[in-house]
Amino acid sequence: MGWLTRIARLVGVSVAHRNGRKLRRGRRPSNWPTRPRVASNPRIFRSIASLAACVAVLATGAACRRSPADSTNPPKPGGPVRGGTLVASVRSEPATFNRYVEASAALDVLTILTQATLVRINRATDQLEPWLAERWTESADHRTFTLALRRGIVFSDGVPFTSADVVFSFRAAYDPRAKGVLDASLRIEGKPITATAPDPQTVIITLPAPFTPGLRLLDNLWILPRHALEPALDQGRFDRAWGLNTPPASIAGLGPFTIAEHVPGQRLVLARNPHYWRSATDGAPLPYLDRIVLQVMPDQNAEVLRLETGAIDLMSQADVRPEDYAALRRLREQGTLTLEDLGVSLDAPMLWFNLRQDQNDAKHQWFRRTEFRQAISYALDRDAIANAVYLGAAVPISGPVTPGNRTWYSESAPKYAHDPARAKALLASIGLGDTPIRFSLLVQSSHTTRQRVATMVQEQLKQIGVAVDLVPMDPGSLVSAWGRGNYDAIFHAFQASATDPANNLDFWRSAGDLHVWNAAQRVPATSWERQIDELMARQIAAPTLPDRQRIFAELQRIMGEQVPAIWIVAPKVSIAMNRRVEGATPALLDPKVLWNADTLYVRDGASRPR
């Protein structure tokens, strides 16, 4: 599926506090249930927004690695233009500026623009790159990493960056009082990573168990300023630090931009960080842009219209919808827009049933029968959905890994061709041949494409005698229903930030908070889930990529046979930008364009409307 990523975001949804727990609300995502009493388990709601993945290319081999993180690729002829403003849209605004206590699409975009990590996964190449750490050595058992930090780096407020900030960031991520969303994604086999600082320029990272992807786990750990946030952490109010009422000047970071202005419900204005540490190949300081304006646009139709008219330069959280492609292609031919096709998405919407063991009515007993779920999958005409809803710009899939994830996709995984007769036979085999079957399906109300797919699912299941009641919900209500276990089935999608399944343990393992059909199991509820647990334990520790691929292919086979969720199609991804935007390297991983915002520039150098 792309992956329920380390920052597993339900698309367009942000995490908010309710009764001391985390729920998601707002528009996005990526990445919900719990054990029988969900509402009493706060880590579920924290984990609604925290799942991650590394990348396909493994960080093993050389004992010391280095890459040109402090320079950029050669610019196009004519050279980059310094100055100007880029305007991008976001579907919603974040509920806080503190990425440690919330996960949402808008906050992810803001954070990648204003903060930095020790190492970075290059969204275009899937390679692990040194970032704030310029190099590292690795122990023979691949569990201890000694990182050398770049010298001379300062935060945007001018305070020097040291190893103490790294140790503080780990402390903040794991502090239970912080009610953070990064804790689960920074654990291996449930145990935290250890970070120590022998001197101001050195950090020693120790993993609690074998983990082949190694430091890729840290792509999600944004390094915070200890001097600015330690008092809040010590006083138990870190979860309220950097709220939306915080003066922008007091929010320090190591990213290319700083927050200059926040107009609630309208826009966030980011200004160039004068202390940013990266430089271009010719030595010119980065970033090139003076400003980035993030305009809040909840309505996708309005968003596309503003892109077409030039009021915005790009949509930071949205791919091109199939119904908009023709109009945007005409604008490309007229020289107004750049339109790029990136290939098959790493994400795909999924339909899953409520398989929780505390649901014991007849309907939920059907859901727990493998034959029932297989019947539903066989009843779906994936080609028809791809053609009618996506206008052919999607590929049928039957499992959680899309063909866009070339390293991990298994061609031999079970496929479910459209076969209504077989679907009916499977239902009859479990005594449901003459039984009225009806269930409700929750779907995001603000997502037109997803609603159209759900409508076709409803129509196709009617052909085998299954009635589906569609229940459109805003994202926050949908997630709340999921967390309470108050649903029959849900059709939703997650957004990817990386590709390697090793960091998706919360999804694959039965104890995981994001094992969405029956989360946070104390012991595996089924024998096949126990098998998945065992396979993932082997997979993350296997020494070579081929070994890991073989193990994961077996996992995909089991998932395909058991059908805990039903995947239907994977859309093809296209992104559009105003032609004046240059220096972009669009990627399938989010954020598709702004991930390398420090090297973006606008050819005319002019300011955009605010």
C-alpha positions in Angstrom: 0.0 0.0 0.0 2.5 2.6 0.0 2.7 2.4 3.6 0.9 3.3 6.7 3.9 5.2 7.3 6.0 5.9 10.4 4.0 9.0 10.5 0.9 7.1 9.6 -1.6 9.6 8.7 -5.2 9.1 7.9 -5.5 11.3 4.9 -6.2 14.8 5.8 -6.6 14.2 9.5 -4.8 15.8 12.4 -4.5 14.6 15.9 -6.4 16.4 18.6 -6.8 15.9 22.3 -10.2 14.7 23.6 -10.5 13.5 27.2 -6.7 13.4 27.4 -6.4 11.1 24.4 -5.4 11.6 20.8 -8.1 11.7 18.1 -7.7 12.9 14.6 -9.7 15.6 13.1 -9.6 18.0 10.3 -9.1 17.2 6.6 -5.5 14.1 5.7 -2.6 10.3 5.5 -1.6 7.8 6.2 -2.0 6.4 9.5 -6.4 4.0 14.6 -8.7 0.4 17.0 -7.2 -1.0 20.1 -7.8 -3.7 22.5 -11.4 -4.4 23.7 -11.7 -1.2 25.6 -10.2 1.2 23.1 -11.2 4.4 24.8 -9.2 3.4 27.9 -6.0 3.0 25.9 -4.4 6.4 25.2 -1.5 5.0 23.2 -3.9 3.9 20.5 -4.9 7.5 19.8 -1.3 8.6 20.0 -0.5 5.9 17.4 -3.3 6.9 15.1 -0.7 9.3 13.8 2.6 7.6 14.2 3.7 4.8 11.9 6.7 5.0 9.7 8.7 3.3 7.2 12.2 3.4 6.0 13.2 2.9 2.4 13.9 0.0 0.2 17.6 0.5 -0.1 19.1 -0.8 3.1 21.6 1.1 5.3 23.9 -1.8 5.7 27.3 -2.5 4.3 29.9 0.2 4.7 31.0 1.0 8.3 31.1 4.7 7.5 28.9 6.6 5.1 28.8 10.1 3.7 26.8 11.8 1.0 26.7 15.3 -0.5 24.0 16.6 1.8 25.7 20.0 2.0 25.5 20.7 -1.8 22.8 20.4 -4.5 22.7 19.0 -8.0 23.9 21.3 -10.7 21.2 23.8 -11.6 19.5 24.1 -15.0 21.2 26.4 -17.6 20.8 30.0 -16.5 21.2 29.1 -12.9 18.8 29.3 -10.0 17.1 32.6 -9.2 17.4 33.9 -5.7 14.3 35.6 -4.1 10.6 35.5 -4.7 7.7 33.7 -3.1 6.2 30.3 -3.8 2.6 29.8 -2.9 1.3 26.3 -2.1 -2.0 25.0 -0.8 -2.7 22.9 2.3 -6.1 21.3 3.0 -6.1 22.3 6.6 -4.0 24.1 9.2 -2.2 22.3 12.0 -3.6 22.3 15.5 -0.1 23.0 16.9 3.4 23.8 15.6 4.8 20.9 17.7 5.3 17.8 15.5 6.0 15.7 18.6 2.4 15.9 19.8 0.4 15.9 16.6 0.6 14.3 13.2 -1.3 15.8 10.2 -0.5 16.4 6.6 -0.4 20.2 7.0 2.0 19.9 10.0 4.2 17.4 8.2 4.6 20.0 5.4 5.3 22.8 7.9 7.8 20.6 9.8 9.8 19.6 6.8 10.1 23.3 5.9 11.2 24.5 9.4 13.0 21.5 11.1 15.7 19.0 10.3 16.7 15.4 11.2 20.0 13.7 11.8 19.7 11.7 8.7 17.3 12.0 5.8 15.7 9.6 3.4 15.9 11.2 -0.1 12.3 11.0 -1.3 13.4 10.7 -4.9 16.2 8.1 -4.6 15.2 6.2 -1.5 18.8 6.6 -0.3 19.7 7.4 3.3 21.6 10.7 3.4 23.6 12.4 6.2 21.9 15.5 7.2 22.6 17.2 10.6 25.0 14.3 11.1 27.7 14.4 8.5 29.0 10.8 9.0 28.8 7.8 11.2 30.4 4.5 12.1 28.5 1.3 12.8 29.4 -1.5 15.2 30.0 -5.1 14.1 26.6 -6.1 15.4 24.9 -3.2 13.6 23.2 -2.0 16.7 25.4 0.9 17.8 26.0 4.0 15.6 28.4 6.8 16.4 27.4 9.9 14.6 29.5 13.0 14.0 27.4 16.2 13.9 28.2 18.9 11.4 30.1 21.8 13.0 28.9 25.4 13.0 25.2 24.7 12.7 22.9 27.1 14.7 19.2 27.1 15.2 17.2 29.8 13.5 17.4 31.9 16.7 21.2 31.8 16.5 21.8 29.3 19.3 24.4 26.6 18.5 23.1 23.1 17.7 24.9 20.3 19.8 24.5 16.7 20.7 22.5 17.8 23.8 19.7 18.8 21.5 19.6 15.3 20.1 19.5 13.6 23.5 16.8 16.1 24.5 14.8 15.2 21.4 14.8 11.5 22.2 13.8 12.3 25.8 10.9 14.4 24.5 9.8 11.7 22.1 9.6 9.1 24.9 8.3 11.2 27.8 4.9 9.8 28.7 3.7 13.1 30.0 4.2 14.6 26.5 1.4 12.4 25.1 3.6 12.3 22.0 2.9 10.7 18.6 6.5 9.6 17.8 7.1 7.2 20.7 5.8 4.0 19.0 7.6 4.7 15.8 10.9 5.1 17.6 10.8 1.7 19.3 12.1 -1.7 18.1 10.3 -4.7 19.5 8.6 -2.3 21.9 11.9 -1.0 23.3 13.2 2.5 23.0 16.4 3.6 21.3 19.2 4.9 23.5 21.0 8.2 22.7 24.0 9.5 24.6 26.3 12.4 24.0 30.0 11.9 24.9 30.8 15.4 23.6 29.0 18.3 21.9 29.7 17.0 18.4 29.1 13.3 18.9 25.9 11.2 19.4 25.9 7.5 20.1 22.7 5.7 19.1 22.1 2.2 20.4 19.3 0.0 19.0 17.6 -2.3 21.5 17.4 -5.2 19.1 18.6 -6.2 15.6 17.0 -3.9 13.0 18.4 -4.1 9.5 17.3 -0.7 8.2 19.3 0.9 11.0 19.3 4.7 11.1 16.5 5.0 8.6 14.3 4.9 11.7 15.5 8.4 12.5 14.1 10.0 9.3 11.1 11.0 11.5 13.0 12.4 14.5 13.0 16.2 14.1 15.7 17.7 16.3 14.3 20.2 18.7 16.0 23.1 20.5 16.7 22.1 24.0 17.2 25.7 25.1 13.7 26.6 24.0 11.6 23.5 25.1 13.4 21.8 28.0 11.5 23.9 30.6 8.2 22.9 29.2 9.2 19.2 29.2 10.5 19.4 32.8 7.3 21.1 33.9 5.1 18.5 32.2 3.6 20.9 29.7 5.5 19.9 26.6 2.2 18.8 25.0 1.1 22.4 25.1 4.4 23.9 23.9 4.5 25.6 20.5 0.7 25.9 20.3 -0.8 28.1 17.6 -0.7 31.1 19.9 3.0 30.9 20.2 4.8 34.0 18.8 6.4 32.8 15.6 9.7 34.4 16.5 10.1 32.1 19.5 9.8 28.9 17.4 13.4 27.9 16.5 14.4 25.2 14.0 17.1 23.9 11.8 15.2 23.8 8.6 15.4 26.2 5.6 12.5 28.4 6.6 11.0 29.9 9.8 7.4 30.8 10.6 6.9 34.5 10.0 3.1 34.8 10.1 0.1 32.7 10.9 -3.4 33.9 10.0 -5.8 31.3 11.4 -7.9 29.6 8.8 -6.1 31.4 6.0 -2.4 31.0 5.6 1.0 30.4 7.1 3.9 32.5 5.8 7.4 31.1 6.0 10.5 33.2 5.6 14.1 32.2 4.7 16.1 31.0 7.7 19.2 33.3 7.7 21.1 30.7 9.7 20.3 27.7 7.5 23.4 25.4 7.2 23.2 24.1 3.6 24.7 25.7 0.6 24.5 25.2 -3.2 27.3 23.7 -5.3 28.6 27.2 -6.1 28.7 28.1 -2.4 25.5 30.2 -2.5 23.5 30.0 0.7 20.2 28.1 0.6 17.3 28.3 0.4 16.8 30.3 -2.8 13.3 31.4 -2.0 12.6 34.4 0.2 9.2 33.0 1.3 6.8 30.2 1.0 3.1 30.9 1.7 0.9 27.9 2.7 -2.7 28.9 1.9 -5.4 26.9 3.6 -7.8 25.5 1.1 -10.2 22.7 2.4 -12.1 22.5 -0.9 -10.3 20.6 -3.7 -12.3 22.1 -6.4 -11.3 25.6 -5.3 -7.8 24.4 -4.9 -7.6 23.2 -8.5 -9.2 26.4 -9.8 -6.6 28.5 -8.0 -3.8 26.3 -9.5 -5.3 26.8 -13.0 -5.6 30.6 -12.6 -2.0 30.9 -11.2 -3.1 32.0 -7.7 -1.1 29.1 -6.3 2.0 27.4 -7.6 1.3 23.9 -6.4 -0.9 21.7 -4.3 1.3 20.4 -1.5 -1.1 17.7 -0.2 -3.0 16.7 -3.4 -2.3 14.7 -6.5 -4.1 15.5 -9.7 -7.6 14.0 -9.7 -8.4 12.0 -12.9 -11.3 14.4 -13.7 -8.9 17.4 -13.6 -6.1 15.8 -15.7 -7.4 16.9 -19.2 -7.8 20.5 -18.2 -4.4 20.6 -16.6 -2.8 18.9 -19.6 -4.2 21.7 -21.8 -2.5 24.2 -19.5 0.7 22.3 -19.8 0.5 22.5 -23.6 -0.1 26.2 -23.3 3.1 26.6 -21.3 1.3 27.5 -18.1 1.9 24.4 -16.0 4.3 21.6 -15.5 2.5 18.2 -15.3 4.4 15.2 -14.3 3.3 11.6 -14.1 5.1 9.8 -11.3 3.8 6.3 -11.7 1.7 4.0 -9.6 1.0 5.3 -6.1 2.6 3.7 -3.0 -0.7 4.1 -1.3 -4.1 2.5 -2.0 -7.5 2.8 -0.4 -8.5 -0.2 1.7 -11.7 -1.6 2.9 -11.5 -3.4 6.2 -14.1 -5.0 8.5 -14.3 -4.8 12.3 -12.6 -8.0 13.4 -12.4 -7.2 17.1 -13.1 -10.1 19.4 -15.4 -8.1 21.7 -17.9 -7.8 18.8 -20.0 -10.9 19.0 -23.3 -10.3 17.1 -24.0 -12.4 14.1 -22.8 -9.8 11.7 -19.3 -9.5 13.2 -19.1 -13.3 13.3 -19.5 -13.2 9.6 -16.7 -10.6 9.3 -14.3 -12.9 11.1 -14.8 -15.7 8.6 -12.1 -15.8 6.0 -14.6 -17.1 3.4 -16.8 -14.0 3.9 -13.9 -11.6 3.3 -12.8 -13.6 0.3 -16.3 -13.5 -1.1 -16.4 -9.7 -0.8 -13.1 -9.4 -2.6 -14.1 -11.7 -5.5 -17.3 -9.7 -5.9 -15.5 -6.5 -6.8 -14.8 -5.6 -10.4 -11.5 -3.8 -9.9 -11.1 -3.0 -13.6 -14.5 -1.4 -13.8 -13.6 0.8 -10.8 -10.3 1.8 -12.2 -11.9 2.8 -15.5 -15.0 4.5 -14.2 -13.6 6.3 -11.2 -10.0 6.8 -12.2 -10.6 7.1 -15.9 -8.1 4.3 -16.4 -5.4 6.0 -14.3 -5.2 3.2 -11.7 -4.2 -0.4 -11.6 -6.2 -3.2 -9.9 -4.6 -4.7 -6.8 -5.5 -7.3 -4.3 -3.0 -6.8 -1.5 -1.3 -4.2 0.7 1.7 -3.6 -1.5 1.3 -1.8 -4.8 3.3 -2.4 -8.0 4.7 1.1 -7.4 6.7 -0.3 -4.5 9.1 -2.2 -6.8 11.4 -3.5 -4.1 8.7 -5.1 -1.9 5.8 -5.9 -4.3 5.3 -9.7 -4.7 3.9 -10.7 -8.1 3.1 -14.1 -6.7 0.7 -12.8 -4.0 -2.9 -14.0 -4.3 -5.1 -12.1 -6.8 -8.8 -11.7 -6.7 -10.3 -11.5 -10.2 -13.9 -10.5 -10.5 -15.9 -13.7 -10.0 -19.5 -13.2 -8.6 -20.3 -16.9 -8.9 -17.3 -17.8 -6.7 -18.3 -15.1 -4.3 -21.8 -16.5 -3.9 -20.4 -20.0 -3.5 -18.1 -18.9 -0.7 -21.0 -17.2 1.1 -23.1 -20.4 0.7 -20.2 -22.5 2.1 -20.6 -20.7 5.5 -24.3 -20.9 5.6 -25.1 -17.4 4.2 -26.5 -18.5 0.8 -30.1 -17.5 1.8 -29.3 -15.2 4.6 -29.9 -11.4 4.2 -26.5 -9.7 4.5 -26.2 -6.1 5.3 -23.4 -3.9 6.7 -22.5 -0.2 6.9 -19.4 1.2 5.3 -17.9 4.4 6.6 -16.2 6.7 4.0 -14.7 10.2 4.2 -17.3 12.7 3.2 -14.9 15.3 1.8 -13.1 12.9 -0.6 -15.0 12.7 -3.8 -12.9 10.0 -5.4 -13.2 7.7 -2.4 -16.9 8.2 -2.2 -17.3 7.2 -5.9 -15.3 4.0 -5.3 -17.5 3.2 -2.3 -20.6 3.7 -4.4 -19.4 1.3 -7.0 -18.5 -1.2 -4.2 -22.1 -0.8 -3.0 -23.5 -1.5 -6.4 -21.2 -4.5 -7.1 -21.9 -6.2 -3.8 -25.6 -5.8 -4.4 -25.1 -8.2 -7.3 -24.3 -11.0 -4.9 -27.0 -10.2 -2.5 -25.0 -8.1 0.0 -26.5 -4.7 0.9 -24.2 -1.9 1.9 -25.2 1.3 3.7 -22.8 4.1 2.9 -22.1 6.4 5.8 -20.2 9.5 4.8 -18.3 11.1 7.8 -15.9 13.9 8.3 -12.4 12.5 9.0 -12.5 13.2 12.8 -15.8 11.4 13.3 -14.6 8.5 11.2 -11.5 8.0 13.2 -13.4 8.4 16.4 -15.8 5.6 15.3 -12.8 3.5 14.5 -11.2 4.1 17.8 -14.3 3.2 19.7 -14.9 0.1 17.6 -18.3 1.5 16.6 -18.4 0.4 13.0 -18.9 -2.5 10.6 -16.5 -1.6 7.9 -14.4 1.4 6.8 -13.1 2.5 3.4 -10.1 4.8 3.8 -6.5 5.3 2.7 -3.1 6.1 4.3 -0.3 8.2 2.9 3.2 7.0 2.4 6.4 8.6 3.6 8.7 5.6 2.8 8.6 2.1 1.4 10.3 -0.4 3.7 7.9 -2.5 5.7 10.3 -2.9 8.6 9.1 0.3 10.2 5.4 -0.6 9.8 5.4 -3.0 12.6 2.4 -1.3 14.2 0.5 -2.3 11.1 1.7 -5.8 10.5 2.0 -7.1 14.1 -1.0 -8.2 16.0 0.0 -6.1 19.0 0.3 -3.0 16.8 -1.9 0.1 17.5 -2.4 0.4 13.7 -3.3 -3.3 13.0 -6.5 -1.6 12.0 -9.0 -4.5 11.8 -8.2 -5.6 15.4 -5.5 -3.5 17.0 -3.3 -3.9 20.1 -4.0 -7.6 20.7 -2.5 -8.9 23.9 -2.0 -12.3 22.2 -2.6 -13.0 18.5 -6.3 -13.6 17.9 -5.7 -16.0 15.0 -3.0 -18.4 14.0 -2.3 -16.5 10.8 -1.7 -13.3 12.7 0.8 -15.2 14.9 2.5 -16.3 11.6 2.7 -12.7 10.5 4.2 -11.7 13.8 6.9 -14.3 13.5 7.6 -13.4 9.9 8.1 -9.7 10.7 10.4 -10.5 13.6 12.5 -12.5 11.1 12.2 -9.9 8.4 13.5 -6.9 10.3 16.6 -8.9 11.4 17.4 -10.7 8.2 20.9 -9.7 7.0 20.3 -9.2 3.3 17.7 -7.6 1.0 16.9 -10.9 -0.8 16.4 -12.6 2.5 14.0 -9.9 3.6 12.2 -9.9 0.3 11.6 -13.7 0.5 10.2 -13.4 4.0 8.0 -10.5 3.1 6.7 -12.3 0.0 5.5 -15.1 2.3 3.8 -12.5 4.5 2.0 -11.1 1.5 0.9 -14.6 0.5 -0.7 -15.1 3.9 -2.3 -11.6 3.9 -3.7 -12.4 0.5 -5.3 -15.6 1.6 -6.7 -14.3 4.8 -7.9 -10.9 3.4 -7.9 -8.9 6.7 -8.5 -5.9 4.5 -9.5 -5.6 0.8 -7.4 -3.5 -1.5 -9.1 -2.5 -4.8 -7.0 -0.2 -7.0 -3.8 1.8 -6.7 -4.1 5.2 -8.5 -1.4 6.5 -10.8 0.1 9.7 -9.5 0.4 13.0 -11.3 1.4 16.3 -9.9 1.0 19.8 -11.4 3.0 23.0 -10.7 3.1 26.4 -12.1 5.8 26.5 -14.8 7.7 29.2 -13.0 8.7 26.8 -10.3 12.1 25.2 -10.9 14.5 23.1 -9.0 11.9 20.5 -8.1 12.5 16.8 -7.9 9.0 15.3 -7.6 8.7 12.0 -5.8 6.0 9.5 -5.0 6.7 9.9 -1.3 5.1 12.8 0.5 5.5 15.7 0.4 6.0 15.1 -3.3 7.5 18.5 -4.1 8.3 20.4 -0.9 10.5 17.7 0.5 13.5 19.6 -1.1 12.1 23.1 -0.7 15.6 24.6 0.0 16.5 24.1 -3.7 13.3 25.3 -5.2 13.2 28.6 -6.9 10.9 30.7 -9.1 12.1 31.8 -12.5 10.5 35.2 -12.5 11.5 35.9 -8.9 8.3 37.8 -8.4 6.2 37.8 -5.2 2.9 36.0 -5.3 -0.4 37.3 -4.0 -1.1 36.6 -0.3 
